[in-house]
Amino acid sequence: MLNGAFTRRAGYSFANAVFADGTGNTVEAIKAIRSLYMDKPASKVIELIDNMIDIIESENNFWDTVIKTRQQTFLFNEIIPDKSVIDKILWELHEHSPSKQRKTPYRIDVLDWTNQQLRRDIYAGTYTPDESPDRFNSQTLAPYLLVFSKRNLSVEEIGLNDELNDWIHFHNVAWNEVGMASMFVALSALSKGIDHGFCACIRNAKTICKEFPNMEQKDGPLLYLGLGYRSTDKTYMCPINGTEEQVFDKNFGQDGIPNDRKPPFQKYIEFNEYA
């Protein structure tokens, strides 16, 4: 077998040369192949090249694939992801997602469609005011819906971190961690071919929380995250109005109002250099 570290180093050099046009990396990769060729049979050279290709495909391109396929999903099709995959995503979250002092001050309730009335009530609470007729957030109709809320910590869990006894501070920490956890889930799902849709438009939080006996009741749900497979349909049947509604996606526009857009890169990201 070839030396793993050697193969990986050569593979990264080759990948960087191909994708970043790095002359130095190209030379290093060629030298690696030449040095191997001088004292190994040609079959080993082929093995090295094959290993480098595997590295390029599995590691260098993988992140690009994930981020280029990431987009908000507003409508899911009827194919239900295998529950074992959802379980794996959630276990990866538990094992690998960061949390300040490992407190995890949030709760996740995972819903399928076994309680159809609850799912309709959640959807009904995502309406957009001042719309006629009401427009709802269809991403909450996903095969699986993750409901994020704050999790009250016990005295033992707070321990020495008594700043968490301050409600405002605790609220901010919880919101920060909900953001990190939900994005972790979204990217984990994408890596497994599952799409996602965020929804923070929750108009009935004070009442819907009563359907979750273990949920913090002061603020209720903070964020919904739908998981499933993206539908390409442009309309869907609204379960509240019983009408066919247009899917609110990135191309949705109304009355000449431009869609939401991010500001220019330079407006909110800056590299600070200090002399």
Backbone bond lengths (Angstrom), bond angles and torsions (degrees), N, CA, C in turn:
res aa  C-N    CA-C-N  psi(-1)  N-CA   C-N-CA  omega(-1)  CA-C   N-CA-C  phi
1 M - - - 1.465 - - 1.529 110.19 -
2 L 1.303 116.52 150.72 1.458 120.95 178.59 1.514 110.42 -78.45
3 N 1.334 115.35 152.18 1.452 120.41 176.26 1.520 110.25 -62.90
4 G 1.353 116.70 123.80 1.463 120.48 -173.81 1.510 113.47 -63.13
5 A 1.357 116.41 -44.80 1.464 119.83 -178.50 1.524 110.73 -64.73
6 F 1.338 115.67 -39.81 1.466 119.90 178.71 1.524 110.47 -62.87
7 T 1.319 115.77 -47.47 1.464 120.39 -179.33 1.516 111.31 -61.67
8 R 1.325 116.28 -43.30 1.462 120.41 -179.05 1.522 110.40 -63.99
9 R 1.351 116.93 -43.83 1.462 120.25 -179.68 1.522 110.91 -62.49
10 A 1.319 115.69 -44.09 1.463 119.29 178.37 1.518 110.82 -65.00
11 G 1.330 115.42 -39.97 1.466 119.62 179.71 1.507 112.38 -62.98
12 Y 1.331 117.07 -44.26 1.456 119.90 178.81 1.523 110.49 -64.60
13 S 1.339 116.59 -39.89 1.461 119.41 178.59 1.514 110.60 -61.22
14 F 1.318 115.46 -44.96 1.465 120.04 179.59 1.516 110.65 -63.89
15 A 1.335 116.59 -42.91 1.465 120.45 -179.73 1.516 111.29 -63.60
16 N 1.336 116.16 -44.13 1.461 119.43 179.35 1.522 111.10 -64.70
17 A 1.325 115.98 -36.27 1.461 119.02 178.12 1.517 111.03 -63.90
18 V 1.324 116.03 -41.43 1.464 120.43 -178.09 1.512 111.48 -70.32
19 F 1.337 116.20 -47.42 1.459 119.51 -171.31 1.526 113.69 -92.15
20 A 1.333 116.89 -23.39 1.460 119.32 -178.18 1.526 112.39 -113.21
21 D 1.325 116.79 1.33 1.463 121.54 178.28 1.517 111.07 56.29
22 G 1.338 116.49 44.72 1.452 120.87 -177.88 1.516 111.71 -92.94
23 T 1.339 117.56 112.34 1.461 121.60 -177.87 1.520 111.08 -62.07
24 G 1.333 116.10 -44.32 1.456 119.99 179.81 1.512 112.15 -60.27
25 N 1.302 116.52 -40.67 1.455 120.50 178.89 1.520 110.99 -66.49
26 T 1.326 116.27 -37.61 1.464 120.18 178.24 1.519 110.25 -60.72
27 V 1.332 116.64 -46.05 1.462 121.37 -179.89 1.522 110.49 -61.65
28 E 1.332 116.42 -44.05 1.458 120.12 -179.02 1.523 111.11 -62.89
29 A 1.330 115.89 -41.42 1.461 119.77 179.89 1.523 110.85 -64.67
30 I 1.333 116.62 -43.04 1.467 120.52 179.74 1.524 110.49 -64.15
31 K 1.338 116.96 -41.74 1.460 120.37 178.42 1.522 111.04 -62.36
32 A 1.331 115.70 -38.04 1.461 119.30 179.59 1.516 110.85 -63.28
33 I 1.322 116.01 -44.08 1.466 120.18 178.94 1.527 110.23 -66.45
34 R 1.335 116.99 -41.53 1.471 120.82 -178.03 1.524 110.97 -65.22
35 S 1.337 116.28 -42.79 1.459 119.31 -179.59 1.518 111.17 -63.81
36 L 1.302 116.07 -35.61 1.459 119.58 178.00 1.523 110.41 -70.45
37 Y 1.313 115.91 -40.11 1.464 121.15 -177.35 1.529 111.26 -64.68
38 M 1.356 117.32 -31.27 1.454 121.13 -175.48 1.522 112.24 -67.27
39 D 1.329 117.63 -29.16 1.464 117.88 -176.21 1.529 113.44 -128.03
40 K 1.334 116.37 12.96 1.457 119.94 178.69 1.523 109.05 -132.31
41 P 1.328 117.03 154.56 1.467 119.08 176.39 1.518 111.35 -66.95
42 A 1.326 115.41 161.38 1.464 120.99 -177.27 1.518 112.14 -57.99
43 S 1.338 117.32 -30.46 1.465 119.90 179.83 1.519 111.47 -60.59
44 K 1.343 116.76 -32.68 1.459 120.22 178.71 1.526 111.45 -71.65
45 V 1.325 115.68 -32.98 1.463 119.55 176.05 1.523 109.51 -64.28
46 I 1.323 115.69 -44.12 1.469 119.93 177.65 1.524 110.27 -61.49
47 E 1.338 115.95 -40.08 1.470 119.62 178.85 1.520 110.82 -62.38
48 L 1.332 116.23 -41.61 1.465 120.38 178.63 1.520 110.81 -61.51
49 I 1.321 116.20 -46.81 1.466 120.11 -179.23 1.523 110.67 -62.52
50 D 1.332 116.23 -43.37 1.469 119.70 178.08 1.522 111.00 -61.29
51 N 1.334 116.53 -40.75 1.464 119.70 178.72 1.522 111.34 -64.86
52 M 1.335 116.06 -38.60 1.463 119.53 178.54 1.520 110.87 -64.69
53 I 1.326 116.20 -39.84 1.464 119.66 177.92 1.521 110.43 -62.60
54 D 1.343 116.10 -41.66 1.468 120.03 178.30 1.521 110.97 -61.01
55 I 1.336 116.01 -41.39 1.463 120.01 179.32 1.520 110.69 -63.50
56 I 1.326 115.63 -44.37 1.465 119.83 179.79 1.515 110.55 -59.91
57 E 1.335 115.74 -46.94 1.462 119.68 -175.47 1.521 112.35 -71.33
58 S 1.331 116.97 -38.00 1.459 119.58 -173.00 1.515 113.97 -89.43
59 E 1.335 117.40 -23.87 1.454 118.65 -175.23 1.522 112.96 -117.71
60 N 1.314 117.38 -50.07 1.453 118.93 -175.20 1.519 112.90 -71.95
61 N 1.311 117.36 -35.09 1.458 119.99 -178.53 1.513 112.98 -89.82
62 F 1.325 117.34 -16.44 1.453 119.76 -170.36 1.526 112.04 -63.82
63 W 1.317 117.06 -46.93 1.462 119.66 -179.16 1.520 110.77 -63.47
64 D 1.324 116.93 -41.41 1.461 120.06 177.10 1.521 110.77 -59.32
65 T 1.319 115.80 -41.42 1.466 119.66 179.44 1.515 110.88 -62.02
66 V 1.335 116.78 -43.95 1.464 121.00 -178.43 1.520 110.92 -63.47
67 I 1.335 117.59 -51.07 1.461 119.05 -174.14 1.524 112.19 -71.38
68 K 1.332 117.27 -28.88 1.461 119.16 179.74 1.523 112.31 -77.02
69 T 1.324 116.65 -22.11 1.466 119.61 177.00 1.518 111.57 -93.23
70 R 1.345 117.76 -9.82 1.458 119.88 -178.27 1.516 111.12 -73.15
71 Q 1.296 116.26 123.26 1.453 121.87 172.74 1.522 108.18 -157.36
72 Q 1.304 115.13 156.14 1.452 120.04 177.88 1.526 109.69 -64.78
73 T 1.328 116.45 128.46 1.460 121.51 177.81 1.524 108.86 -103.06
74 F 1.327 116.40 123.28 1.458 121.35 -178.83 1.525 113.01 -100.14
75 L 1.329 116.14 -16.03 1.464 118.94 -179.66 1.522 109.30 -145.87
76 F 1.336 115.40 131.09 1.457 121.74 -179.65 1.523 109.90 -108.64
77 N 1.339 115.38 151.42 1.461 118.26 175.91 1.530 110.11 -83.25
78 E 1.314 117.09 -175.79 1.461 121.21 -172.35 1.527 113.46 -87.58
79 I 1.313 117.54 -1.55 1.468 119.99 178.50 1.525 108.95 -73.74
80 I 1.314 116.52 127.59 1.463 121.55 -176.33 1.528 109.58 -98.61
81 P 1.325 118.28 122.47 1.465 120.08 176.78 1.527 110.85 -60.31
82 D 1.307 115.95 148.19 1.458 120.48 177.99 1.527 109.71 -61.40
83 K 1.308 116.74 134.12 1.465 120.68 -177.12 1.523 111.66 -60.96
84 S 1.323 116.99 -30.40 1.461 119.50 179.93 1.528 111.38 -63.03
85 V 1.337 116.65 -30.98 1.466 120.34 177.72 1.528 109.99 -70.84
86 I 1.330 116.58 -41.46 1.467 120.33 176.70 1.522 110.00 -62.39
87 D 1.327 116.46 -42.50 1.467 120.57 177.35 1.523 110.80 -58.92
88 K 1.317 116.79 -41.36 1.468 120.82 -179.47 1.523 110.81 -65.29
89 I 1.328 116.67 -41.89 1.464 120.68 178.15 1.521 110.62 -58.85
90 L 1.322 116.20 -45.68 1.463 120.50 -177.43 1.523 111.22 -69.84
91 W 1.321 116.57 -35.58 1.462 118.79 177.60 1.528 110.60 -68.41
92 E 1.317 117.17 -38.10 1.462 120.23 175.95 1.523 110.51 -61.78
93 L 1.324 116.47 -39.16 1.462 120.27 175.84 1.522 110.18 -58.36
94 H 1.322 116.16 -49.08 1.465 120.89 -178.85 1.523 111.77 -60.58
95 E 1.319 116.19 -40.45 1.461 120.42 -174.34 1.527 113.37 -80.31
96 H 1.326 117.75 -32.55 1.461 119.13 -165.55 1.528 116.15 -125.00
97 S 1.313 119.41 -15.09 1.462 119.34 -178.14 1.526 110.19 -75.14
98 P 1.344 117.94 137.38 1.464 119.85 179.43 1.520 112.03 -69.67
99 S 1.330 114.97 150.96 1.464 121.42 175.47 1.519 107.90 -152.63
100 K 1.325 117.01 131.84 1.464 121.62 -177.52 1.527 110.36 -60.58
101 Q 1.329 115.57 122.07 1.462 122.50 -175.63 1.538 112.64 52.80
102 R 1.317 116.00 19.92 1.469 122.41 178.02 1.530 112.54 56.95
103 K 1.316 115.82 34.57 1.472 120.05 -178.20 1.528 112.17 -82.00
104 T 1.324 117.72 -27.46 1.474 122.87 -173.02 1.534 111.24 40.41
105 P 1.341 117.17 69.89 1.471 120.51 -177.04 1.525 112.74 -80.34
106 Y 1.303 116.29 41.04 1.469 120.62 178.70 1.523 108.96 -142.09
107 R 1.313 114.41 161.09 1.460 122.10 178.69 1.526 108.16 -125.67
108 I 1.325 116.09 147.11 1.461 121.25 175.94 1.520 108.89 -125.21
109 D 1.320 116.14 117.27 1.461 121.25 171.42 1.521 107.58 -98.30
110 V 1.312 116.91 124.68 1.462 122.36 -177.09 1.527 108.81 -102.00
111 L 1.325 115.55 123.28 1.464 121.11 -176.78 1.520 111.11 -117.11
112 D 1.327 115.57 136.49 1.459 120.12 164.17 1.530 106.19 -104.49
113 W 1.329 118.05 -147.97 1.466 119.61 -178.28 1.530 112.74 -110.29
114 T 1.334 116.93 21.01 1.464 118.35 178.71 1.528 111.72 -68.16
115 N 1.336 116.91 -27.30 1.471 121.16 174.33 1.530 107.27 -109.94
116 Q 1.322 115.67 85.45 1.463 120.56 -174.16 1.522 112.37 -66.52
117 Q 1.319 117.40 -35.22 1.461 119.83 -179.36 1.525 110.79 -65.10
118 L 1.316 116.94 -41.80 1.460 120.71 177.93 1.522 110.60 -61.92
119 R 1.322 117.39 -42.15 1.458 120.23 179.74 1.526 111.04 -64.40
120 R 1.321 117.18 -38.38 1.472 119.74 177.37 1.526 111.05 -68.21
121 D 1.336 116.82 -37.53 1.466 120.25 178.65 1.526 110.95 -65.26
122 I 1.318 116.33 -38.69 1.465 120.28 176.57 1.523 110.04 -62.60
123 Y 1.319 116.16 -48.30 1.471 121.50 178.53 1.525 110.87 -58.65
124 A 1.328 116.61 -42.45 1.468 120.97 -177.74 1.524 111.64 -62.63
125 G 1.326 116.99 -27.60 1.459 120.67 -178.95 1.511 114.34 -84.81
126 T 1.334 117.38 5.45 1.468 120.26 -178.53 1.525 111.86 -107.41
127 Y 1.322 116.40 25.84 1.464 120.14 -177.39 1.524 111.47 -71.11
128 T 1.308 115.15 156.16 1.460 122.30 175.92 1.519 108.80 -100.36
129 P 1.329 119.10 120.37 1.469 121.39 -178.34 1.529 112.19 -62.23
130 D 1.299 114.50 157.12 1.471 122.41 174.45 1.524 112.53 64.19
131 E 1.318 116.66 22.69 1.461 120.42 174.92 1.526 108.04 -107.00
132 S 1.282 117.27 140.84 1.467 120.98 178.02 1.523 108.88 -132.11
133 P 1.328 119.37 109.96 1.465 125.08 -3.64 1.524 111.35 -74.74
134 D 1.333 116.25 174.13 1.456 120.15 -179.82 1.525 110.92 -57.37
135 R 1.326 115.46 140.68 1.460 120.67 172.73 1.520 108.02 -107.89
136 F 1.314 116.41 133.61 1.457 121.56 -177.46 1.528 109.91 -113.26
137 N 1.317 115.50 165.49 1.463 121.46 179.79 1.523 109.54 -92.26
138 S 1.324 115.29 99.29 1.462 121.34 -171.85 1.525 113.53 -69.17
139 Q 1.337 117.92 -14.20 1.462 118.63 179.04 1.525 111.96 -65.36
140 T 1.349 117.07 -19.05 1.466 119.66 178.17 1.527 112.21 -75.46
141 L 1.329 117.42 -3.73 1.465 121.33 176.19 1.527 111.33 -91.02
142 A 1.314 117.44 13.40 1.466 122.39 -178.50 1.527 111.12 -60.62
143 P 1.328 117.45 156.86 1.468 120.15 177.26 1.525 113.17 -54.94
144 Y 1.331 116.30 -39.42 1.462 121.24 174.94 1.525 108.26 -123.66
145 L 1.314 115.53 140.51 1.462 120.58 178.82 1.520 108.62 -129.74
146 L 1.329 115.82 122.86 1.454 121.57 175.78 1.518 108.33 -95.59
147 V 1.326 115.99 126.48 1.459 122.57 -177.96 1.528 107.93 -109.05
148 F 1.325 116.19 111.91 1.462 121.61 -178.64 1.528 110.04 -95.35
149 S 1.317 116.03 135.93 1.467 121.32 175.69 1.526 108.54 -146.77
150 K 1.325 116.16 168.40 1.462 119.94 174.98 1.528 109.21 -71.14
151 R 1.325 115.69 151.27 1.458 121.08 176.74 1.515 108.52 -120.00
152 N 1.320 116.88 117.69 1.456 120.26 178.71 1.524 110.03 -65.80
153 L 1.322 116.09 130.67 1.457 121.41 -178.60 1.519 110.68 -93.00
154 S 1.307 115.75 142.69 1.460 120.53 177.07 1.525 109.56 -75.93
155 V 1.326 116.18 167.78 1.464 121.22 177.82 1.527 109.80 -58.56
156 E 1.323 115.74 -40.34 1.465 120.13 179.95 1.524 110.90 -65.16
157 E 1.321 116.97 -39.46 1.463 120.07 -179.59 1.526 111.54 -68.80
158 I 1.319 116.70 -38.35 1.470 120.13 178.92 1.519 110.08 -65.64
159 G 1.324 116.86 -43.04 1.456 121.45 176.37 1.514 112.39 55.00
160 L 1.334 116.13 -126.05 1.462 121.56 -178.45 1.517 112.83 -78.74
161 N 1.309 117.77 -10.94 1.470 121.37 -177.31 1.521 110.14 -86.54
162 D 1.349 115.30 63.34 1.466 119.47 -174.18 1.524 113.15 -67.98
163 E 1.343 118.11 -10.77 1.462 119.52 175.42 1.526 110.92 -63.62
164 L 1.328 116.39 -20.21 1.461 119.94 178.79 1.521 112.16 -73.82
165 N 1.326 117.04 -8.19 1.463 120.19 173.92 1.524 111.78 -75.09
166 D 1.334 116.13 -17.56 1.460 120.53 175.49 1.526 108.27 -79.60
167 W 1.341 116.68 120.03 1.458 120.41 -171.72 1.523 112.45 -61.69
168 I 1.331 117.25 -41.82 1.462 120.02 -178.35 1.523 110.36 -64.18
169 H 1.328 116.01 -45.30 1.465 119.63 179.02 1.528 110.20 -62.29
170 F 1.320 116.20 -45.35 1.463 120.43 179.76 1.524 110.96 -60.82
171 H 1.336 116.07 -42.25 1.461 121.17 179.41 1.527 110.53 -59.83
172 N 1.340 116.58 -44.56 1.463 120.19 -179.44 1.526 111.70 -64.84
173 V 1.333 115.84 -42.77 1.465 119.71 178.72 1.523 110.28 -62.62
174 A 1.331 116.31 -43.91 1.465 120.42 -179.42 1.522 111.15 -61.81
175 W 1.337 116.54 -44.45 1.463 119.99 179.29 1.529 110.75 -61.72
176 N 1.346 116.26 -43.38 1.465 119.63 178.56 1.522 110.94 -57.55
177 E 1.324 115.45 -43.69 1.463 119.22 -176.27 1.525 112.12 -74.55
178 V 1.317 117.10 -31.32 1.467 119.35 173.58 1.526 109.48 -61.34
179 G 1.337 116.06 -41.26 1.461 119.81 178.07 1.518 112.09 -62.16
180 M 1.332 116.35 -45.79 1.462 119.37 179.64 1.520 111.33 -64.89
181 A 1.331 116.00 -45.38 1.464 120.11 -176.66 1.524 111.61 -65.17
182 S 1.327 116.61 -42.63 1.466 119.49 -177.99 1.525 111.13 -66.89
183 M 1.336 117.14 -37.29 1.463 119.00 177.82 1.521 110.66 -70.21
184 F 1.327 116.78 -36.15 1.466 120.45 175.46 1.522 109.84 -59.19
185 V 1.335 116.29 -46.70 1.464 120.71 179.16 1.525 110.47 -61.32
186 A 1.334 116.55 -43.91 1.465 120.55 -177.86 1.524 111.47 -60.45
187 L 1.337 117.08 -45.34 1.461 120.27 -178.91 1.526 111.48 -71.58
188 S 1.325 116.40 -37.05 1.464 119.64 175.89 1.518 110.36 -61.66
189 A 1.330 116.07 -42.70 1.465 120.28 178.86 1.526 110.81 -63.00
190 L 1.331 116.66 -43.97 1.464 120.33 179.41 1.524 111.80 -59.84
191 S 1.330 116.17 -38.20 1.460 119.84 -179.89 1.519 111.62 -64.54
192 K 1.310 116.57 -16.93 1.464 122.41 179.36 1.528 111.67 -108.62
193 G 1.330 116.45 11.45 1.456 120.91 176.02 1.507 114.95 82.97
194 I 1.339 117.59 13.96 1.464 121.89 -178.19 1.524 109.35 -106.02
195 D 1.326 116.76 133.65 1.463 122.26 -179.11 1.526 110.72 -88.98
196 H 1.331 115.00 168.37 1.467 119.57 -175.87 1.526 110.26 -144.03
197 G 1.329 115.40 157.55 1.454 121.50 176.18 1.516 110.40 -144.09
198 F 1.338 116.81 121.98 1.460 122.15 179.45 1.526 110.48 -85.44
199 C 1.315 116.01 149.33 1.465 121.07 172.55 1.522 109.28 -150.71
200 A 1.338 116.00 118.83 1.465 121.73 175.36 1.520 110.85 -116.66
201 C 1.325 116.69 11.35 1.465 121.87 177.11 1.527 107.44 -88.97
202 I 1.331 116.20 87.57 1.467 121.79 -173.98 1.525 108.05 -121.14
203 R 1.329 116.92 99.12 1.463 121.45 -174.39 1.524 112.69 -86.12
204 N 1.324 117.60 -18.48 1.463 120.26 -175.24 1.525 112.24 -114.89
205 A 1.334 116.35 31.65 1.465 120.73 -175.46 1.524 112.28 -57.44
206 K 1.336 117.07 -37.80 1.466 121.11 -175.76 1.521 112.44 -69.39
207 T 1.322 116.56 -22.89 1.465 119.41 -179.37 1.527 112.14 -103.98
208 I 1.323 117.09 -38.85 1.465 119.24 -177.37 1.520 111.12 -66.35
209 C 1.341 117.44 -25.29 1.463 119.94 -179.49 1.523 111.73 -62.80
210 K 1.335 116.96 -24.51 1.467 120.57 179.51 1.525 111.72 -66.29
211 E 1.334 116.83 -17.78 1.466 120.78 176.86 1.529 111.77 -80.46
212 F 1.336 115.73 -5.52 1.467 120.81 -179.84 1.528 108.30 -122.20
213 P 1.314 118.44 92.84 1.466 121.28 -173.38 1.523 114.36 -61.30
214 N 1.326 118.48 -24.87 1.463 120.95 -178.75 1.525 112.90 -96.67
215 M 1.331 116.45 5.28 1.459 121.01 -178.79 1.523 110.87 -87.59
216 E 1.328 116.10 145.85 1.464 121.50 173.02 1.525 107.87 -60.99
217 Q 1.339 116.87 127.02 1.456 121.19 -168.67 1.529 114.34 -93.57
218 K 1.321 118.61 -12.36 1.466 119.53 -176.56 1.524 111.33 -68.86
219 D 1.323 116.86 -45.60 1.464 121.38 -178.97 1.518 112.99 -111.86
220 G 1.321 117.51 -20.50 1.458 119.89 179.42 1.518 112.30 69.70
221 P 1.318 117.85 -154.32 1.470 120.48 -178.15 1.521 111.91 -66.04
222 L 1.323 115.66 139.21 1.464 122.00 178.84 1.524 112.27 -102.36
223 L 1.325 115.76 -30.39 1.463 119.69 -173.67 1.523 109.79 -156.41
224 Y 1.328 115.11 140.18 1.462 121.63 171.21 1.527 108.35 -109.43
225 L 1.326 115.31 143.00 1.463 120.54 175.44 1.525 108.61 -134.85
226 G 1.335 115.53 110.25 1.454 120.90 178.96 1.517 111.40 -85.16
227 L 1.336 116.43 141.57 1.459 122.34 178.58 1.522 109.90 -127.51
228 G 1.310 116.58 136.05 1.461 121.63 179.50 1.515 109.70 170.59
229 Y 1.312 116.36 -154.71 1.462 121.82 179.79 1.528 109.86 -114.97
230 R 1.322 116.29 130.81 1.457 122.45 -173.40 1.526 112.10 -62.20
231 S 1.327 114.54 137.02 1.459 121.25 172.90 1.522 108.96 -97.92
232 T 1.313 116.48 144.86 1.464 121.16 177.52 1.526 111.92 -94.76
233 D 1.333 116.93 1.76 1.464 120.10 178.85 1.525 110.34 -63.36
234 K 1.312 116.52 146.94 1.460 122.03 179.95 1.528 112.29 -95.38
235 T 1.320 116.80 -11.64 1.466 121.01 177.90 1.522 109.06 -136.29
236 Y 1.336 115.17 162.97 1.460 120.89 176.63 1.523 108.38 -148.83
237 M 1.324 116.20 162.77 1.452 121.16 179.71 1.527 109.63 -88.81
238 C 1.326 116.88 116.89 1.460 122.20 -179.60 1.528 109.47 -72.89
239 P 1.337 118.84 120.70 1.463 120.37 -178.55 1.526 113.96 -72.49
240 I 1.313 118.02 -10.63 1.465 120.96 178.75 1.519 110.60 -91.71
241 N 1.321 116.35 -51.61 1.466 120.53 -177.17 1.524 113.15 -89.20
242 G 1.343 116.53 -15.83 1.458 119.32 -176.60 1.511 112.87 66.72
243 T 1.324 115.99 27.23 1.465 121.53 -177.90 1.522 109.95 -120.41
244 E 1.321 115.31 156.43 1.459 120.40 176.20 1.519 108.39 -81.75
245 E 1.329 116.15 122.77 1.459 121.29 -174.57 1.523 110.57 -117.23
246 Q 1.321 114.95 150.11 1.457 120.77 176.13 1.522 109.59 -73.40
247 V 1.316 115.90 140.12 1.457 120.75 177.55 1.522 109.11 -75.05
248 F 1.309 115.84 129.86 1.463 120.79 178.60 1.524 107.86 -84.47
249 D 1.326 116.24 97.71 1.455 120.05 179.30 1.520 109.95 -121.76
250 K 1.315 116.48 -168.18 1.465 120.17 -175.14 1.522 112.41 -65.77
251 N 1.327 117.77 -17.24 1.461 121.23 179.90 1.520 112.81 -97.79
252 F 1.334 115.65 2.45 1.457 119.58 -177.38 1.525 109.53 -72.59
253 G 1.322 116.46 132.33 1.458 121.39 176.31 1.511 109.68 -143.21
254 Q 1.316 116.38 152.66 1.459 119.29 -177.05 1.525 109.98 -145.44
255 D 1.322 115.66 129.41 1.464 121.94 174.94 1.525 112.40 54.17
256 G 1.315 116.20 35.62 1.455 119.84 176.40 1.508 114.85 74.95
257 I 1.335 117.73 3.93 1.462 120.41 179.70 1.525 108.55 -78.55
258 P 1.336 118.63 124.97 1.467 119.66 -178.16 1.517 111.33 -66.03
259 N 1.328 115.57 151.11 1.453 120.45 176.81 1.522 109.94 -65.94
260 D 1.335 115.85 159.11 1.458 120.27 175.80 1.520 109.55 -62.44
261 R 1.313 116.14 136.64 1.454 121.07 179.92 1.523 109.43 -135.60
262 K 1.316 116.02 148.10 1.456 120.09 174.26 1.524 109.57 -69.28
263 P 1.338 117.32 150.42 1.466 119.43 173.88 1.526 109.28 -71.21
264 P 1.326 117.89 168.10 1.463 120.19 176.78 1.526 111.43 -58.29
265 F 1.317 116.21 150.22 1.471 122.76 -178.93 1.528 111.48 -49.47
266 Q 1.336 115.97 -48.04 1.459 120.86 -173.99 1.521 112.89 -67.45
267 K 1.309 117.60 -16.36 1.460 120.01 -175.94 1.524 112.56 -75.93
268 Y 1.329 116.88 -24.87 1.462 117.54 -176.95 1.530 114.16 -133.66
269 I 1.336 118.09 0.33 1.459 121.69 176.28 1.521 108.19 -126.73
270 E 1.326 115.89 126.00 1.465 119.84 -177.89 1.516 109.57 -144.25
271 F 1.315 115.87 133.47 1.458 121.75 175.63 1.526 107.43 -90.20
272 N 1.333 116.73 114.89 1.459 121.26 -177.34 1.523 110.12 -89.14
273 E 1.313 115.60 122.39 1.459 121.33 177.65 1.525 108.79 -114.40
274 Y 1.313 115.40 132.25 1.458 120.40 -178.40 1.522 109.17 -120.50
275 A 1.326 115.29 132.50 1.463 120.24 -178.85 1.525 109.92 -70.14
